[in-house]
Amino acid sequence: MPSFHVRQDVDFGFIKRVAVLPLNNLTNERFAAEAVRQVVISELLASGLVDVVIPGEVKATIDRLGIKSVSSLNTKQIKALGTALGVQALILGSVEQFGMVRMGNISAPNVTITLMMADTGSGSIIWSVTSTGVGGGFMARHFGARTETMSETLLRVVKEAIRTLAKY
């Protein structure tokens, strides 16, 4: 079960369009952050909760505004990105774990992500979630059943994270 926080005084119904910023990659896997970002975009769209700005437009706008690092945005930058992209919120975050771990005699995928939603009107964080998944369940560890693939584990972790937002 993901650990999450939702600002209770926010009406999420006003959020119709979001931009998913490039995620911070805190792993040794070179493409982990971009892989997670693509799944987050896909799952946000699949949820029907919001429309999502295409990644190329987000990158072009970050470059045009002269933002050097999306990991240390200030309130002014959050508001400027929101206005320039025509979005009510930005999704930002990081990939903490993305790789295989040994579990007894098997290897299993291990994924941990943290996502946050910043309201572009106020510049404040209105939702945050940390979701972790390990692809080697009890049956795989003890009876040699098939473990999840990295893709299956990643999809499950992202879906669990997005589901915490869908409640609001």
N, C-alpha and C positions, 0 to 999 in steps of 0.2 A: 504494500500500500504506500503510495507516494506521500511524502510530507509536503503540505502546502499551506498557503495563507491567502485569503481573499479579503480585501477591504470591504467591510460590511456596508459602508456608506456610499458605495458606488453602484450605479445602475448600469449593468453590463449590456443592457438592451440598446444603449446609444452607440455601442461599438459595432460598426458595420464593416469597417475596412481596416486592416492592419498591415504593417510591414515587418517581416522577419529579418532582423539584422544578421550579419555574419556572426557566428558564435565563436567564443574563445575556445581554443583547443588546448586543454591541459593534459593531453595524452602524448604518447610517442607515435601514434598513428597519424601519418601526415594528412590524410583526407577525412579524418573522423568528424571534424566540425561541419564540413560541407555535406557529408553524408547525413548527419543528424538534421541539419537545416532543411535539406530536401524532404526528409520524412515528416518533419514538423509542418512544413508548408502543405504537403499532401494531406496530412491528417486534419489540419485546420480546415482545409477546403472540403474534405470528405465529411467533416462533422456538420457542415452547413451553418456553423455559427457566424463565420465572417468571410469576407472576400479578402484576398491576399495580393499585395503588389508583387509583380514579377521581380525576381532577384536582380536582374540587370538594371532595372530602373532604380532599385534601392542603391546599388553600387554607384551608379552614375550620379545620383543625388548626394550621396555621402562625399564623393569626390568634388562635385560642384560646390558644396558648402565648405569645403576645406577641412572636413573632420578627419583627423589623423587616426583616432582610435575610438571604436565604438564600445570598448570595454570601460571607458571612463567618461561617458557622456555627462554633461551638466544639464541643468534644467533648460537653459537657453537653447542648447543644441537639440534636446528632445523636442521642444516646441517648434524649432525651425524645421527639423526633419518632418514633423507631423504636418506642418503647413505645406511644405514643398511636395510631399508625397500624397497629400489629401487623405490622411489616415487619422483615426481617433486614438490609435495605440500602436506602440512598437513592442515587438517581442525580441528580447535579448537574452543572453545567457551563456552557458559554457558546457563543454563536454569534459567531465572529470575522469571517466574511465571508459575505455573502448578497446577491448582486446580479449584474448583467451586467458583463462585461469585454470590451474590444475586443481581438480577436486578428486582426491584419491587417485584412481587409475584412469580417469578421463579428463579431457580438456573441455571446458565449456565457455561460451561467450559471456562477457561481463560488461554491462553498459550502465553508466550513471550520467544523468544530465540534470542541469538546473536551468529552468526557464523563468523569465520574469516578464510581466507586461507593464509598460510605462504609459500612463495616460498623457497624451500629447497636449492636452489643455493645461494641466497642472504641472506636468513633468514628474509626477510621483509614481512610485511603484504601487500598482493596485492588485497584482496577483503574482505569486511566486510558487514554484513547485520544484522539488527535487525527487527524481524518480530513478530507481535502480532495478536492474534485472540481471539475473544470472541464469543462463540457459540450461544448466544441468540440474534437473529436478531429482527428487528422491528415487524414482524408478531408474533413472540413468545412472545415478551414483551407486545404487545397490544391486541392480539387476541387469545393467548393461543396455537398457533401453536407449533409443536414439535421443541425443541432446538436440536442443534447438540450434538452428544456424544463427550466425551473427545477425543476419537480416531479420529473422523471426524475433530474436530478442530485442533488437532495436525497435522494431515496429510495436511490440508489446509495451515497451517502456514509454515510448512517445504517446501511444493511445491512452495509457494509464494517466500520463501527465495531462493530456488534453481533456480527459474525462473530468478532472477536478474543476476545470473551467466551465464545462458544459452544464454543471449543476446550477450555475448562476446566469 
